[in-house]
Amino acid sequence: EERRQFARVPFDESGIKQTYGLTALHGEAGFTPTERNWARPTLDVNGVWGGYQGPGAKTIIPAWAAAKFSCRLVPDQDPKAVAQALPRYIEEVRPKEVRVSLSKLSGHGDPWITPVDHPLIQAGQRALHRVYGKDPALIRGGGSIGAVEVMGRLLDAPCLLVGFVLPDSFAHAPNERLDLESFYLGRKAALHLWEEIAAIGAPAAARPASVQP
């Protein structure tokens, strides 16, 4: 069912490559780029440096190199287990002539997901349908908001994330932006969502109209 929902979202491969300056997309075999982005674990190299990096040529052999990386986890993965497994794997594959030291940064977030058949998800679908006049696609998000899992666990309540940014909003970039029309539609959807949540468990005839006047 999730794969069917993912497939409903248009994917412009040539547009993605042009936007990010790529010549090709690469990733785990057996999954589409969308599935890899939204539902598969990753090992991300955030930066690599070493050797002489100043102007002009310098005929040296670097004594060291460094990298910074992070892992994106998915449900049923344990951050502590991953943090223990990764150094073991690096130790297994390193050349015997090379020394490796790891510095673990503090902080991690547990993965989470709300089942697509949960009443909260269905309430969100109805609220969005009232604003846009069509059923929304149910997707996952590859970003990290560590507080979501914590709130869901401590409050014993499901979580629902709804995005209203457009593909060219460039989230977290220096020129991040939000289209005003998307903002106002999102505000309207939030109001309808409260109505739909209040109606959970009520007979269908007592629920708010599914299409906005």
Order of alpha helices (4+ residues) and beta strands (2+ residues): alpha-alpha-alpha-beta-beta-alpha-alpha-alpha-alpha
